[in-house]
């Protein structure tokens, strides 16, 4: 069985750097079995109901502005698969999940390709992207993760977002903002303990909306939590950039290395 990963992906130009986050991600990836395919959810694709990327997709989306020219020329081999996509749709529908192909979604946003590149310099397997269904409640998002469990024998599940994501208050000094550090540590504790009750009520946390003025970067963690057989996750990367952007990332259902 493959694990579940939640990865805080940060800014897209992280692919150009030799950051500690990339080093930690590559080290983790080298310890994992290569899956038959990857199912990934990115904070940068939302839809009212659950969608899956067009299985003919094989291009990168440069869905950002103001970065280095080198980043807009960055290339990464990536593609989906029709048979695996249809199989995923069929199995989720059997579990009463309403899902359909978004025929217009023909490229992968940076939350997908930058995250995959953090893990793998090259990865020649199919990548199936699911959208964030914004009509879902917190409990429904966790339940969606539960439905994805059955794919873990063949697929690696990756959820790409951010433990904190307040871009309006970020800065380029090295002093970490208290509200980001406190919230980061609270979530890290919730995940390490598998405390579902606190996660379900996370929108009542005193620092939640200060760290997430919009919630799409936190939603992937909810689905990731639901997809974990052992709900207790282990951090494999701890770093806060730009004073309030957490790169905290977790592995669930890590294989026993003994």
C-alpha positions as CSV (number, residue, x, y, z in Angstrom):
1,X,0.0,0.0,0.0
2,X,1.2,3.5,-0.9
3,X,1.1,6.3,1.7
4,X,-0.7,9.6,1.5
5,X,1.3,12.8,1.2
6,X,0.3,16.4,2.1
7,X,2.8,18.9,0.7
8,X,2.9,22.6,1.3
9,X,4.1,23.7,-2.1
10,X,5.0,27.3,-1.5
11,X,5.9,29.7,-4.4
12,X,6.3,28.1,-7.8
13,X,10.0,29.2,-8.1
14,X,10.9,26.8,-5.4
15,X,11.6,24.4,-8.4
16,X,14.6,26.6,-9.3
17,X,16.2,26.6,-5.9
18,X,18.2,24.0,-3.8
19,X,16.0,24.6,-0.8
20,X,15.9,22.4,2.3
21,X,12.2,21.7,1.4
22,X,13.3,20.1,-1.9
23,X,16.1,18.2,-0.3
24,X,13.7,16.7,2.3
25,X,11.1,15.9,-0.4
26,X,13.6,14.2,-2.6
27,X,14.9,12.2,0.4
28,X,11.4,11.1,1.2
29,X,10.6,10.2,-2.4
30,X,13.7,8.0,-2.7
31,X,12.4,5.9,0.2
32,X,9.0,5.3,-1.5
33,X,8.0,2.6,-4.0
34,X,7.2,4.0,-7.5
35,X,3.5,3.8,-7.8
36,X,1.5,2.7,-10.9
37,X,0.1,6.2,-11.0
38,X,-0.5,9.3,-8.9
39,X,-3.7,10.9,-7.9
40,X,-3.2,14.5,-7.0
41,X,-5.3,17.4,-5.6
42,X,-4.0,20.9,-5.9
43,X,-5.2,24.1,-4.1
44,X,-5.1,25.8,-7.5
45,X,-8.1,24.0,-9.1
46,X,-11.5,24.5,-7.6
47,X,-14.9,23.5,-9.0
48,X,-18.4,23.4,-7.5
49,X,-18.5,19.6,-7.8
50,X,-15.8,17.0,-8.1
51,X,-14.0,17.0,-11.5
52,X,-11.1,15.1,-13.0
53,X,-8.6,16.5,-15.5
54,X,-9.0,15.7,-19.2
55,X,-7.2,12.4,-19.7
56,X,-5.5,13.9,-22.8
57,X,-3.7,16.4,-20.6
58,X,0.1,16.7,-21.0
59,X,1.0,20.3,-20.6
60,X,2.0,22.7,-17.8
61,X,0.0,25.7,-16.8
62,X,2.0,28.8,-15.9
63,X,-0.7,30.2,-13.7
64,X,1.2,33.0,-11.9
65,X,2.9,36.3,-12.7
66,X,5.9,38.3,-11.6
67,X,8.4,35.5,-11.4
68,X,11.8,34.8,-13.1
69,X,11.7,34.3,-16.9
70,X,13.4,31.0,-16.3
71,X,10.3,29.7,-14.5
72,X,8.1,30.4,-17.5
73,X,10.5,28.2,-19.6
74,X,10.5,25.4,-17.1
75,X,9.6,22.0,-18.6
76,X,8.4,18.8,-16.9
77,X,7.2,15.7,-18.6
78,X,3.7,14.9,-17.3
79,X,0.5,13.3,-18.7
80,X,-2.7,11.6,-17.7
81,X,-4.3,8.3,-18.8
82,X,-7.7,7.6,-20.2
83,X,-8.1,4.0,-18.9
84,X,-7.0,4.9,-15.3
85,X,-9.2,8.0,-15.4
86,X,-12.3,6.0,-16.4
87,X,-11.5,3.4,-13.8
88,X,-11.3,6.1,-11.1
89,X,-14.6,7.6,-12.2
90,X,-16.4,4.3,-12.2
91,X,-15.1,3.3,-8.7
92,X,-16.0,6.6,-7.1
93,X,-19.5,6.6,-8.7
94,X,-20.0,3.2,-7.1
95,X,-19.3,4.9,-3.8
96,X,-22.0,7.5,-4.6
97,X,-19.4,10.2,-5.4
98,X,-20.6,12.5,-8.2
99,X,-17.6,13.1,-10.5
100,X,-17.0,13.9,-14.2
101,X,-14.3,14.8,-16.6
102,X,-13.6,18.5,-17.1
103,X,-13.0,18.4,-20.9
104,X,-11.6,22.0,-20.8
105,X,-9.0,21.3,-18.2
106,X,-6.1,20.2,-20.4
107,X,-3.0,21.4,-18.5
108,X,-1.6,21.0,-14.9
109,X,-1.5,24.0,-12.6
110,X,1.7,24.8,-10.7
111,X,0.4,23.3,-7.5
112,X,0.7,20.0,-9.4
113,X,4.0,20.2,-11.3
114,X,6.0,22.2,-8.7
115,X,5.0,19.7,-6.1
116,X,5.8,16.7,-8.2
117,X,9.2,18.2,-9.1
118,X,10.0,18.7,-5.4
119,X,9.6,14.9,-5.1
120,X,10.9,13.6,-8.4
121,X,13.2,15.2,-11.0
122,X,11.6,12.8,-13.5
123,X,8.5,10.6,-13.1
124,X,7.2,8.8,-16.1
125,X,3.9,7.5,-14.8
126,X,0.3,8.9,-15.3
127,X,-0.8,11.8,-13.2
128,X,-4.5,12.1,-12.5
129,X,-5.6,15.4,-11.0
130,X,-8.8,15.9,-9.1
131,X,-10.4,19.3,-8.4
132,X,-11.3,20.7,-5.0
133,X,-15.1,20.5,-4.8
134,X,-15.9,23.8,-3.1
135,X,-19.5,22.8,-2.4
136,X,-18.4,20.2,0.1
137,X,-18.4,20.7,3.8
138,X,-15.4,19.8,6.0
139,X,-16.9,16.4,6.8
140,X,-17.7,15.8,3.1
141,X,-14.1,16.6,2.2
142,X,-12.8,14.1,4.8
143,X,-15.3,11.6,3.5
144,X,-14.0,12.1,0.0
145,X,-10.6,11.2,1.3
146,X,-12.1,8.0,2.8
147,X,-13.4,7.1,-0.7
148,X,-10.0,7.5,-2.2
149,X,-8.4,4.9,0.2
150,X,-9.2,2.0,-2.2
151,X,-6.8,3.4,-4.8
152,X,-3.7,3.3,-2.5
153,X,-2.7,-0.2,-3.5
154,X,-1.8,1.1,-6.9
155,X,-1.7,4.9,-6.6
156,X,0.3,7.4,-4.5
157,X,-2.1,10.1,-3.2
158,X,-0.6,13.6,-3.1
159,X,-2.4,16.6,-1.7
160,X,-0.8,19.9,-2.6
161,X,-1.7,23.1,-0.6
162,X,-0.2,25.1,2.3
163,X,-0.4,24.8,6.0
164,X,-0.6,28.6,6.0
165,X,-1.4,30.9,3.1
166,X,-1.8,34.6,3.9
167,X,0.0,36.2,0.9
168,X,-1.2,39.7,1.9
169,X,0.8,39.7,5.1
170,X,4.0,37.9,3.9
171,X,7.3,39.7,4.0
172,X,10.9,39.1,2.9
173,X,12.5,39.5,6.4
174,X,13.5,36.5,8.4
175,X,11.3,37.2,11.5
176,X,8.5,34.6,11.6
177,X,5.1,36.0,12.5
178,X,3.7,34.6,15.7
179,X,0.2,33.8,14.4
180,X,1.8,31.6,11.6
181,X,4.1,29.7,14.0
182,X,1.4,29.1,16.6
183,X,-1.0,27.8,14.0
184,X,1.6,25.7,12.3
185,X,2.5,24.0,15.6
186,X,-1.2,23.5,16.5
187,X,-1.9,21.8,13.2
188,X,1.3,19.7,13.4
189,X,0.1,18.5,16.8
190,X,-3.4,17.7,15.5
191,X,-2.0,15.7,12.7
192,X,0.5,13.8,14.8
193,X,-2.3,12.8,17.2
194,X,-4.9,12.1,14.5
195,X,-7.3,14.4,16.3
196,X,-10.2,14.4,13.9
197,X,-12.5,16.4,16.2
198,X,-10.2,19.4,16.2
199,X,-9.6,19.1,12.5
200,X,-13.3,19.0,11.7
201,X,-13.7,22.2,13.8
202,X,-10.6,23.9,12.5
203,X,-12.5,26.9,11.2
204,X,-13.2,27.8,14.8
205,X,-9.4,28.0,15.6
206,X,-8.5,31.5,16.7
207,X,-5.8,31.8,14.0
208,X,-7.4,29.9,11.1
209,X,-8.7,32.8,9.1
210,X,-5.6,34.9,9.8
211,X,-3.5,32.2,8.2
212,X,-6.2,31.3,5.5
213,X,-8.1,34.4,4.3
214,X,-9.3,32.0,1.7
215,X,-9.4,28.3,2.5
216,X,-8.5,26.5,-0.7
217,X,-4.9,25.8,0.4
218,X,-6.1,24.1,3.6
219,X,-8.7,21.9,1.9
220,X,-6.2,19.4,0.5
221,X,-5.1,18.5,4.1
222,X,-8.7,17.6,5.0
223,X,-8.9,15.2,2.0
224,X,-5.5,13.8,2.8
225,X,-6.5,13.2,6.4
226,X,-9.6,11.3,5.3
227,X,-7.6,9.1,2.9
228,X,-5.2,7.9,5.7
229,X,-5.9,4.5,7.2
230,X,-3.8,5.5,10.2
231,X,-5.0,9.1,10.7
232,X,-1.8,10.0,12.5
233,X,0.6,11.9,10.1
234,X,4.3,12.5,10.5
235,X,6.0,15.7,9.4
236,X,8.9,15.3,7.0
237,X,9.5,19.0,6.3
238,X,9.3,22.0,8.7
239,X,10.2,25.4,7.3
240,X,8.5,28.8,7.3
241,X,9.4,31.1,4.4
242,X,8.6,34.8,3.8
243,X,7.7,35.3,7.5
244,X,4.4,33.4,7.4
245,X,4.4,30.8,4.6
246,X,4.6,27.3,6.2
247,X,6.2,24.5,4.1
248,X,5.1,21.9,6.7
249,X,4.4,18.6,5.0
250,X,3.2,15.3,6.2
251,X,3.2,11.6,5.3
252,X,0.3,9.3,6.4
253,X,0.5,5.5,6.5
254,X,4.3,5.5,6.2
255,X,5.7,2.0,5.6
256,X,7.5,0.4,8.5
257,X,11.2,0.6,7.7
258,X,12.2,-2.2,10.1
